[in-house]
Amino acid sequence: MLLAVLYCLLWSFQTSAGHFPRACVSSKNLMEKECCPPWSGDRSPCGQLSGRGSCQNILLSNAPLGPQFPFTGVDDRESWPSVFYNRTCQCSGNFMGFNCGNCKFGFWGPNCTERRLLVRRNIFDLSAPEKDKFFAYLTLAKHTISSDYVIPIGTYGQMKNGSTPMFNDINIYDLFVWMHYYVSMDALLGGSEIWRDIDFAHEAPAFLPWHRLFLLRWEQEIQKLTGDENFTIPYWDWRDAEKCDICTDEYMGGQHPTNPNLLSPASFFSSWQIVCSRLEEYNSHQSLCNGTPEGPLRRNPGNHDKSRTPRLPSSADVEFCLSLTQYESGSMDKAANFSFRNTLEGFASPLTGIADASQSSMHNALHIYMNGTMSQVQGSANDPIFLLHHAFVDSMFEQWLRRHRPLQEVYPEANAPIGHNRESYMVPFIPLYRNGDFFISSKDLGYDYSYLQDSDPDSFQDYIKSYLEQASRIWSWLLGAAMVGAVLTALLAGLVSLLCRHKRKQLPEEKQPLLMEKEDYHSLYQSHL
C-alpha cells in the first residue's frame, strides 16, 4: 500500500542523468560537434549570462596509453567525447551539469553555496518505511522516461557522421544500466571483428573512481526525480556472509518456488525486465543495445562455480586489501600484483595480493556468487543489488583513502589502459568528469558512510592534522624561540632564587613556609601537566 501511494505521489516528477543530453542530439549539434544547451534560468548557453559557465573547447589529455588496445580511430569512446563533441559547457565555481544547471557534489542551494554531508546507511539499519520508500524510488525510476537524456542505438559511423541521428528514449533506471553496458562493451571493428580486451570502467585504475561517479549521479538523479534531497543509496555489508541475507522478499527478492533462477512472485522486482544483456547478439550485428526489454531478472545465489569463487569475502580479506599501500602497480590491469585496486576488484588474491586468473574474489566474488544477471559485466547493473554492492565497495575505497592519504598524483597519469589515465574523461558521462577528480575523500564529495562515522580510526588525526601542518611550517622558528625561552627562564629563575634567599633571612624561623609533602607535590604536577 505504501509503495502504491508513493508511486502515485511521485509520478509527476520527470528528470534524469547520464549520457547524451536530449538537447544535443540533433544533426546540427552532432555535425558541429557542440553540446552547450541553455540553462532554463536565463535561457543562455551554459547559463553564461548568470555567470554559471560558458561554451568552450574540450582539452584532451595527450598522455600515452598502455598497450592493451592497439588501435586508433575505430571506437567512438576513444578520447571521449571527441568523436561526438569538441565543445561543451565548462561550469564555474560550484556549478555543474551539461548546461551548468546543477550543483557540484557536496553543494546545495539556489547558488550552490551551501555545503552538506549526506550519510549512506546499511540497508538493515533502515526502518520499514525507509526501506519501502527506497523500493518505491527504484520502481519509479524504472517507469519514468528520461526527459533530459537519450541513448544512441548506432555508432557515429552508422549515423553517417551525425547527419542521421539514431537515438532512443529510455527510463531512468535503464539509462544507468545502458551506461554500464556501454562503458564495458567490446570494441566493434567492422564486419564481424571485435576486440574484447577493452573496458573503460573495469580491470584498470578507473574502476573505483568510475563507479564512485556512477553512484553519485544515480543518487543525484533520484533526489531530483523524487524531490527527496536527503536520499542516499544504502549499502550491503557482505563481510563474512554465509549466504545472501538480502535475498528475501522483505529486501531484494527471494527465489521463485518452482524456478530457482527467477525471483519470487512476491518480490518487489519479480516483474522487472532487463536490458543490454545480449552482448554476443550485438557483436554479431555490430550494433548497440537499444534498450529493448530482454526478459526477467535472473538470480540463483550460491549455485555458482565454486572452484572459481569458493566463498564470499571475509573481514580478514578486506583488512589485507586495505593494508596494501600501492593503489596501482605494474601493467595497471587485471594482471597487477600488490595493487589495492586490483585486489579489491577481485583479480588478485586477498591472501597474497598476487594476480590469479583462476579465481574471482572480493568485488568479483559477489557478482559470480549471484549466479544470474549480476554475473555478466555489461548487464550486471540490471539487478538492484548492484547498487548496494557497489556502495559497500566504494566504502572500502574510502577506507583506503583515509588510511593511506594518497596525493592525487598517486593515481596514474600515463600508460594506463585506454580511458584510465588520470586526466582522461570518463565514458560515457556528459557533463565531463576526469578520473582523477574522484580520487579524493567522499567527504569532499558530500557523503559519508554510517559505519565509518561510528569508528573512524583517523578521527583524532583529522582533528590535529591542520595543527601539525602549521607546526611543521614554523618548526625552525619554534626551535629558536624555545632556546631563547630556556635562557630567559634560567636567568629569571636565578634572579628569583636570590630574592627568596634575601627575604628568608628577614623572616623569623617559625614563619618560614613549609615544603609540600611529596604526595601533594605529585598531585599538583599532574594537574598542571
C-alpha positions as CSV (number, residue, x, y, z in Angstrom):
1,M,0.0,0.0,0.0
2,L,2.8,2.4,0.9
3,L,4.6,1.7,-2.4
4,A,1.4,2.4,-4.3
5,V,0.8,5.7,-2.5
6,L,4.4,6.8,-3.0
7,Y,4.3,5.8,-6.6
8,C,1.3,7.9,-7.4
9,L,2.6,10.9,-5.4
10,L,5.9,10.9,-7.2
11,W,4.7,10.1,-10.7
12,S,4.6,13.7,-11.8
13,F,8.4,14.2,-11.5
14,Q,10.4,13.9,-14.8
15,T,14.2,14.0,-14.9
16,S,17.3,12.0,-15.5
17,A,21.0,12.0,-16.0
18,G,23.6,10.0,-17.8
19,H,24.7,10.0,-21.4
20,F,23.6,12.1,-24.4
21,P,21.6,15.2,-23.4
22,R,18.4,15.3,-25.5
23,A,19.2,18.9,-26.3
24,C,22.5,17.9,-28.0
25,V,21.4,15.1,-30.4
26,S,20.2,17.0,-33.5
27,S,22.1,16.6,-36.7
28,K,23.2,20.2,-36.3
29,N,24.7,19.5,-32.8
30,L,26.4,16.3,-34.0
31,M,27.8,17.8,-37.2
32,E,29.0,21.0,-35.4
33,K,30.2,18.8,-32.5
34,E,28.8,21.2,-29.9
35,C,26.8,20.5,-26.8
36,C,26.2,23.7,-24.9
37,P,22.4,23.8,-24.1
38,P,20.8,26.8,-22.5
39,W,20.2,26.9,-18.8
40,S,16.5,27.4,-18.0
41,G,17.2,30.1,-15.5
42,D,18.3,32.7,-18.1
43,R,18.0,30.9,-21.4
44,S,21.6,31.5,-22.2
45,P,24.0,28.7,-23.3
46,C,25.6,27.1,-20.1
47,G,23.9,29.9,-18.0
48,Q,26.6,32.3,-19.2
49,L,24.5,35.4,-18.5
50,S,24.3,34.4,-14.9
51,G,27.9,33.5,-14.6
52,R,27.3,29.8,-14.3
53,G,29.6,28.7,-17.2
54,S,30.5,29.1,-20.8
55,C,30.8,27.1,-24.0
56,Q,34.4,26.1,-24.5
57,N,36.6,23.8,-26.5
58,I,37.4,20.4,-24.8
59,L,41.0,20.0,-23.8
60,L,42.0,16.3,-24.1
61,S,44.9,14.7,-22.4
62,N,47.8,13.5,-24.7
63,A,49.3,11.2,-22.1
64,P,50.5,7.9,-23.5
65,L,48.2,4.8,-23.1
66,G,49.0,1.3,-22.2
67,P,49.4,-1.4,-24.9
68,Q,46.1,-3.3,-24.2
69,F,44.2,-1.6,-27.1
70,P,46.4,-1.5,-30.2
71,F,44.0,0.5,-32.4
72,T,43.3,4.2,-33.1
73,G,40.2,5.7,-34.6
74,V,38.0,2.7,-34.5
75,D,35.9,3.1,-31.4
76,D,33.5,6.0,-30.5
77,R,34.7,6.0,-26.9
78,E,38.3,6.8,-27.7
79,S,39.4,10.3,-26.5
80,W,35.9,10.7,-25.0
81,P,33.8,12.6,-26.1
82,S,35.7,14.0,-29.1
83,V,34.0,11.7,-31.7
84,F,30.7,13.3,-30.8
85,Y,31.6,16.7,-29.4
86,N,34.6,19.0,-29.1
87,R,32.8,21.9,-27.4
88,T,30.8,21.5,-24.1
89,C,29.8,23.7,-21.1
90,Q,32.6,24.4,-18.8
91,C,31.0,25.4,-15.5
92,S,32.3,28.0,-13.0
93,G,32.5,27.8,-9.2
94,N,30.3,25.2,-7.6
95,F,28.0,24.8,-10.7
96,M,27.9,21.5,-12.6
97,G,25.8,19.8,-15.3
98,F,25.5,19.6,-19.1
99,N,24.1,23.2,-19.0
100,C,25.6,24.2,-15.6
101,G,22.2,23.9,-14.1
102,N,23.2,21.7,-11.1
103,C,25.5,22.0,-8.1
104,K,28.7,20.1,-7.7
105,F,28.6,17.1,-5.4
106,G,28.5,18.2,-1.8
107,F,26.9,21.6,-2.5
108,W,23.3,22.7,-2.4
109,G,21.1,25.8,-2.7
110,P,20.0,28.1,-5.5
111,N,23.5,29.4,-5.9
112,C,25.3,26.2,-4.9
113,T,26.9,27.9,-1.9
114,E,25.6,25.6,0.9
115,R,27.8,22.7,1.9
116,R,26.2,19.4,3.1
117,L,27.2,15.9,4.1
118,L,24.8,13.0,3.5
119,V,25.2,9.6,5.0
120,R,24.8,6.2,3.3
121,R,23.5,3.6,5.7
122,N,23.4,-0.2,6.0
123,I,20.2,-1.4,4.4
124,F,19.5,-3.5,7.5
125,D,19.5,-0.2,9.6
126,L,16.7,1.3,7.5
127,S,13.2,1.3,9.1
128,A,10.4,-0.4,7.3
129,P,9.1,2.9,5.9
130,E,12.6,3.9,4.8
131,K,13.1,0.6,3.1
132,D,9.8,0.7,1.3
133,K,10.5,4.3,0.2
134,F,13.8,3.1,-1.3
135,F,12.0,0.4,-3.3
136,A,9.3,2.9,-4.4
137,Y,12.1,5.1,-5.7
138,L,13.6,2.2,-7.7
139,T,10.2,1.4,-9.1
140,L,9.5,5.0,-10.0
141,A,12.9,5.3,-11.8
142,K,12.1,2.1,-13.7
143,H,8.9,3.6,-15.0
144,T,9.9,7.2,-15.7
145,I,11.2,8.1,-19.2
146,S,14.1,10.5,-19.0
147,S,13.2,14.0,-20.1
148,D,16.9,15.0,-20.2
149,Y,18.8,12.2,-21.8
150,V,18.5,9.6,-24.7
151,I,20.7,6.7,-25.7
152,P,22.4,6.2,-29.1
153,I,21.3,3.0,-30.9
154,G,24.0,3.2,-33.6
155,T,27.7,4.2,-33.8
156,Y,28.8,7.6,-35.1
157,G,29.6,6.0,-38.4
158,Q,26.2,4.4,-38.6
159,M,24.8,7.8,-38.0
160,K,26.7,8.9,-41.1
161,N,28.9,11.1,-39.0
162,G,26.0,12.8,-37.3
163,S,23.8,13.6,-40.3
164,T,21.3,10.9,-39.4
165,P,20.9,10.8,-35.6
166,M,20.0,7.4,-34.1
167,F,18.7,7.8,-30.5
168,N,16.0,6.2,-28.3
169,D,14.2,7.2,-25.2
170,I,14.9,5.2,-22.1
171,N,13.7,5.1,-18.5
172,I,15.9,6.5,-15.8
173,Y,16.9,3.2,-14.2
174,D,17.7,1.5,-17.5
175,L,19.6,4.6,-18.6
176,F,22.2,3.8,-16.0
177,V,22.1,0.1,-17.0
178,W,22.9,1.2,-20.5
179,M,25.7,3.4,-19.4
180,H,27.4,0.4,-17.5
181,Y,26.9,-1.7,-20.7
182,Y,28.3,1.0,-23.0
183,V,31.4,1.7,-20.9
184,S,32.3,-2.0,-20.8
185,M,31.1,-3.3,-24.3
186,D,33.6,-4.9,-26.7
187,A,35.1,-2.7,-29.5
188,L,33.3,-3.1,-32.8
189,L,36.0,-3.2,-35.5
190,G,33.7,-3.7,-38.5
191,G,32.5,-6.7,-40.4
192,S,32.4,-9.5,-37.8
193,E,35.5,-8.3,-36.0
194,I,35.5,-7.3,-32.3
195,W,38.2,-6.6,-29.7
196,R,37.4,-7.8,-26.2
197,D,40.3,-6.5,-24.2
198,I,38.8,-3.1,-23.7
199,D,36.9,-1.6,-20.8
200,F,36.7,2.0,-19.7
201,A,35.5,1.2,-16.2
202,H,36.9,-2.2,-15.1
203,E,40.2,-4.1,-14.9
204,A,42.3,-0.9,-14.5
205,P,42.8,2.2,-12.3
206,A,39.5,3.9,-13.1
207,F,37.4,1.0,-11.7
208,L,36.9,2.7,-8.3
209,P,36.6,6.4,-9.4
210,W,34.2,5.5,-12.3
211,H,31.8,3.5,-10.1
212,R,32.0,6.3,-7.4
213,L,30.8,8.8,-10.0
214,F,28.2,6.3,-11.3
215,L,26.6,6.0,-7.8
216,L,26.8,9.8,-7.2
217,R,25.0,10.5,-10.5
218,W,22.4,7.8,-9.8
219,E,21.8,9.2,-6.3
220,Q,21.6,12.8,-7.6
221,E,19.0,11.9,-10.2
222,I,16.8,10.0,-7.7
223,Q,17.0,13.1,-5.5
224,K,15.8,15.3,-8.4
225,L,13.2,12.8,-9.5
226,T,11.6,12.4,-6.1
227,G,12.3,15.8,-4.5
228,D,13.9,13.9,-1.6
229,E,17.1,16.0,-1.2
230,N,18.4,13.7,1.5
231,F,18.2,10.4,-0.4
232,T,21.2,8.2,-0.3
233,I,21.9,4.7,-1.6
234,P,22.0,2.1,1.2
235,Y,24.9,-0.4,1.3
236,W,25.1,-4.1,1.9
237,D,27.9,-5.2,4.2
238,W,28.7,-8.7,2.9
239,R,31.8,-9.4,5.0
240,D,31.7,-12.9,6.5
241,A,28.3,-13.6,5.0
242,E,27.5,-17.3,4.6
243,K,24.5,-16.6,2.3
244,C,22.8,-13.8,0.5
245,D,21.0,-12.4,3.5
246,I,19.3,-9.6,1.4
247,C,17.9,-12.2,-1.0
248,T,14.5,-12.3,0.7
249,D,11.1,-10.9,-0.3
250,E,11.4,-8.4,2.5
251,Y,14.5,-7.0,0.8
252,M,15.9,-7.6,-2.6
253,G,13.9,-10.7,-3.5
254,G,13.8,-14.4,-2.6
255,Q,13.9,-17.4,-5.0
256,H,10.9,-18.5,-7.1
257,P,9.3,-21.6,-5.6
258,T,9.5,-23.6,-8.9
259,N,12.3,-21.9,-10.8
260,P,15.3,-21.1,-8.6
261,N,16.8,-18.9,-11.4
262,L,14.0,-16.4,-11.1
263,L,12.8,-14.1,-8.3
264,S,9.8,-14.9,-6.0
265,P,6.5,-13.6,-7.3
266,A,6.2,-11.7,-4.0
267,S,9.4,-9.8,-4.7
268,F,9.3,-6.1,-5.5
269,F,11.4,-6.8,-8.5
270,S,9.9,-10.0,-9.9
271,S,8.2,-8.2,-12.8
272,W,11.3,-6.2,-13.9
273,Q,12.6,-6.7,-17.4
274,I,16.3,-6.4,-18.1
275,V,18.1,-4.7,-20.9
276,C,21.5,-4.8,-22.6
277,S,22.3,-8.4,-21.7
278,R,22.7,-10.0,-25.1
279,L,26.3,-9.0,-25.9
280,E,27.1,-11.7,-28.4
281,E,24.0,-10.7,-30.4
282,Y,25.0,-7.1,-30.5
283,N,28.6,-8.1,-31.5
284,S,27.4,-10.3,-34.4
285,H,25.2,-7.5,-35.8
286,Q,27.9,-4.8,-35.0
287,S,25.1,-2.9,-33.2
288,L,24.4,-1.3,-29.8
289,C,21.9,-2.2,-27.1
290,N,18.8,-0.2,-27.9
291,G,17.1,-0.6,-24.5
292,T,14.5,-3.2,-25.6
293,P,13.3,-5.5,-22.8
294,E,15.1,-8.9,-22.9
295,G,13.4,-11.0,-20.2
296,P,13.1,-11.2,-16.4
297,L,15.8,-10.6,-13.8
298,R,17.7,-13.8,-13.0
299,R,19.4,-14.7,-9.8
300,N,20.4,-18.0,-8.2
301,P,22.7,-17.1,-5.3
302,G,25.2,-19.7,-4.1
303,N,24.7,-22.1,-7.0
304,H,27.7,-20.7,-8.9
305,D,31.1,-22.1,-9.9
306,K,32.6,-22.8,-6.5
307,S,36.0,-23.7,-8.0
308,R,36.3,-20.0,-9.1
309,T,34.7,-18.5,-6.1
310,P,34.8,-20.8,-3.1
311,R,33.3,-18.3,-0.6
312,L,32.2,-14.8,0.0
313,P,34.9,-12.3,1.2
314,S,35.8,-12.3,4.9
315,S,36.7,-9.4,7.2
316,A,40.3,-10.7,7.0
317,D,40.2,-10.4,3.2
318,V,39.0,-6.8,3.5
319,E,41.7,-5.9,6.1
320,F,44.5,-7.4,3.9
321,C,43.2,-5.5,0.9
322,L,43.2,-2.2,2.9
323,S,46.7,-2.8,4.1
324,L,48.1,-2.7,0.6
325,T,50.0,0.6,0.2
326,Q,50.1,0.8,-3.7
327,Y,46.9,1.9,-5.4
328,E,48.2,0.6,-8.8
329,S,51.2,-1.3,-10.0
330,G,52.9,-2.9,-13.0
331,S,50.8,-3.2,-16.1
332,M,47.9,-1.5,-14.2
333,D,45.4,-4.1,-15.5
334,K,44.0,-7.3,-14.1
335,A,47.5,-8.8,-14.0
336,A,48.8,-6.2,-11.5
337,N,50.3,-7.6,-8.3
338,F,50.1,-6.0,-4.8
339,S,47.7,-3.4,-6.2
340,F,44.9,-2.3,-3.9
341,R,42.6,-1.6,-6.8
342,N,43.2,-5.0,-8.5
343,T,42.9,-6.9,-5.2
344,L,39.6,-5.1,-4.3
345,E,38.2,-5.5,-7.7
346,G,38.9,-9.3,-7.3
347,F,41.6,-10.2,-9.9
348,A,44.3,-10.7,-7.2
349,S,44.2,-12.9,-4.1
350,P,43.1,-11.2,-0.9
351,L,45.6,-13.5,0.9
352,T,48.7,-12.6,-1.1
353,G,48.0,-9.7,-3.4
354,I,49.2,-11.8,-6.3
355,A,47.0,-11.7,-9.5
356,D,45.2,-15.0,-10.1
357,A,43.3,-15.5,-13.3
358,S,41.7,-18.7,-12.0
359,Q,39.9,-17.0,-9.1
360,S,37.3,-14.3,-8.6
361,S,37.4,-12.7,-5.2
362,M,36.3,-9.6,-3.3
363,H,34.2,-7.4,-5.6
364,N,34.1,-10.0,-8.4
365,A,33.1,-12.8,-5.9
366,L,29.8,-11.1,-5.2
367,H,28.9,-10.9,-8.9
368,I,29.8,-14.5,-9.5
369,Y,28.0,-15.7,-6.4
370,M,24.7,-14.1,-7.5
371,N,24.8,-16.5,-10.5
372,G,22.5,-14.6,-12.8
373,T,22.1,-11.2,-14.3
374,M,24.7,-9.8,-11.9
375,S,27.3,-12.2,-13.2
376,Q,27.7,-10.7,-16.6
377,V,29.6,-7.4,-16.6
378,Q,27.7,-5.5,-19.2
379,G,24.3,-6.2,-17.9
380,S,25.0,-6.5,-14.2
381,A,23.5,-3.1,-13.2
382,N,20.0,-4.5,-14.1
383,D,19.9,-6.1,-10.7
384,P,19.3,-3.5,-8.0
385,I,21.7,-5.5,-5.7
386,F,24.4,-3.9,-7.9
387,L,23.8,-0.5,-6.2
388,L,24.0,-1.9,-2.7
389,H,27.1,-4.0,-3.5
390,H,29.0,-1.1,-5.2
391,A,28.1,1.3,-2.4
392,F,29.9,-1.1,0.0
393,V,32.9,-1.5,-2.4
394,D,33.1,2.3,-2.5
395,S,33.1,2.4,1.3
396,M,36.3,0.3,1.2
397,F,37.8,2.6,-1.4
398,E,37.0,5.4,1.1
399,Q,38.6,3.5,4.0
400,W,41.8,3.0,1.9
401,L,41.9,6.7,1.1
402,R,41.5,7.7,4.7
403,R,44.1,5.2,5.9
404,H,46.8,6.0,3.3
405,R,46.0,9.6,2.5
406,P,47.5,9.5,-1.1
407,L,48.1,12.6,-3.1
408,Q,46.2,12.9,-6.3
409,E,49.5,12.2,-8.1
410,V,49.3,8.6,-6.8
411,Y,46.6,8.0,-9.4
412,P,48.5,7.0,-12.7
413,E,49.0,10.0,-15.0
414,A,50.0,7.9,-18.1
415,N,50.5,4.4,-19.5
416,A,47.2,3.0,-18.0
417,P,44.8,1.1,-20.3
418,I,42.8,3.3,-22.6
419,G,40.4,5.6,-20.8
420,H,42.1,5.1,-17.4
421,N,44.7,7.8,-17.2
422,R,44.3,10.5,-14.5
423,E,43.2,13.2,-16.9
424,S,41.0,11.0,-19.2
425,Y,37.4,11.9,-19.3
426,M,35.1,9.1,-18.0
427,V,33.0,7.3,-20.6
428,P,30.0,8.0,-21.2
429,F,29.3,10.9,-18.9
430,I,28.2,14.3,-20.2
431,P,28.9,16.6,-18.4
432,L,32.6,15.6,-18.4
433,Y,34.5,14.3,-15.4
434,R,38.1,13.2,-15.1
435,N,39.2,10.0,-13.4
436,G,41.5,11.9,-11.0
437,D,38.7,14.2,-9.8
438,F,37.2,11.3,-7.8
439,F,40.4,10.1,-6.2
440,I,39.5,12.1,-3.2
441,S,37.7,11.6,0.1
442,S,33.9,11.0,-0.1
443,K,33.5,13.9,2.4
444,D,34.8,16.3,-0.2
445,L,32.1,15.0,-2.5
446,G,29.4,15.5,0.1
447,Y,28.8,12.0,1.6
448,D,30.0,9.5,4.2
449,Y,29.2,6.0,5.4
450,S,27.5,5.4,8.7
451,Y,29.9,2.7,9.8
452,L,32.9,4.9,9.0
453,Q,31.4,7.7,11.1
454,D,30.9,5.4,14.1
455,S,34.5,4.0,14.0
456,D,36.9,6.3,12.2
457,P,40.4,5.4,13.4
458,D,41.7,8.6,11.9
459,S,39.3,11.0,13.5
460,F,41.9,12.2,16.0
461,Q,44.5,12.6,13.2
462,D,41.9,14.6,11.2
463,Y,41.4,16.8,14.2
464,I,45.1,17.7,14.7
465,K,46.2,17.4,11.1
466,S,46.0,21.2,10.4
467,Y,47.9,22.0,13.7
468,L,50.6,19.5,12.8
469,E,51.0,21.0,9.3
470,Q,51.2,24.5,10.8
471,A,53.8,23.4,13.3
472,S,55.9,21.8,10.5
473,R,56.0,25.1,8.6
474,I,57.2,27.1,11.6
475,W,59.4,24.4,13.2
476,S,62.7,26.3,12.9
477,W,61.1,29.4,14.5
478,L,59.7,27.3,17.3
479,L,63.1,25.7,18.0
480,G,64.8,29.1,18.1
481,A,62.1,30.5,20.4
482,A,62.4,27.5,22.7
483,M,66.2,28.1,23.1
484,V,65.7,31.8,23.8
485,G,62.9,30.9,26.2
486,A,65.2,28.4,28.0
487,V,67.9,31.0,28.5
488,L,65.4,33.7,29.8
489,T,63.8,31.1,32.1
490,A,67.2,30.2,33.6
491,L,68.1,33.9,34.2
492,L,64.7,34.6,35.7
493,A,65.0,31.5,38.0
494,G,68.3,32.7,39.2
495,L,67.0,36.1,40.0
496,V,64.0,34.8,41.9
497,S,66.3,32.5,43.9
498,L,68.4,35.3,45.0
499,L,65.4,37.4,46.0
500,C,63.9,34.5,48.0
501,R,67.1,33.9,49.9
502,H,67.3,37.6,50.8
503,K,63.7,37.5,52.1
504,R,64.0,34.3,54.1
505,K,66.9,35.9,56.1
506,Q,64.5,38.6,57.2
507,L,61.7,36.2,58.4
508,P,61.5,34.6,61.9
509,E,62.1,30.8,61.6
510,E,58.6,29.8,62.7
511,K,57.1,31.9,59.9
512,Q,59.1,30.4,57.0
513,P,56.8,28.4,54.6
514,L,56.9,24.6,54.9
515,L,57.7,22.5,51.8
516,M,54.8,20.4,50.4
517,E,54.5,16.8,51.2
518,K,55.7,14.5,48.3
519,E,52.1,13.4,47.5
520,D,50.8,17.0,47.3
521,Y,53.6,17.9,45.0
522,H,53.0,15.0,42.7
523,S,49.3,15.8,42.5
524,L,49.9,19.4,41.6
525,Y,52.4,18.4,38.9
526,Q,49.8,16.0,37.4
527,S,47.1,18.6,37.4
528,H,49.3,21.2,35.8
529,L,50.5,18.8,33.2
